[in-house]
Amino acid sequence: MHIDLPDKRYYKIGEVAKAFGVNTSLIRFWENEFSVIQPKKNKKGNRLFTQEDVKNLQLIFHLVKEKGYTLEGAKNKLKENPEKLTNNHEIIVSLESIKKELLKIKNQL
């Protein structure tokens, strides 16, 4: 799944939720369940997600929503070999991006 967010230092929870197509409550829930997601909070208590947080959310989204892992299964998978999982996910994202571009070219022909 390709997440379309502008290149910024911090993202508000609404922006992140909209990019993933989920409710903000799910993002907050995952924040409590997964220790790899640690958004900064401003004085008002608003969550500000970094690009690293978004990458981790994308990985969790992939495991839970696309692969069908349970939350416990996703946590275990993240603990097992996070580097390999991250590399594999980055490859999948780039291949999906290439596929999208090729389909766009095909439709133009």
Secondary structure as GFF3:
##gff-version 3
##sequence-region A 1 109
A	DSSP	beta_strand	11	12	.	.	.	ID=ss1
A	DSSP	alpha_helix	13	20	.	.	.	ID=ss2
A	DSSP	alpha_helix	24	33	.	.	.	ID=ss3
A	DSSP	beta_strand	40	41	.	.	.	ID=ss4
A	DSSP	beta_strand	47	49	.	.	.	ID=ss5
A	DSSP	alpha_helix	51	61	.	.	.	ID=ss6
A	DSSP	pi_helix	62	66	.	.	.	ID=ss7
A	DSSP	alpha_helix	71	80	.	.	.	ID=ss8
A	DSSP	alpha_helix	82	108	.	.	.	ID=ss9
###
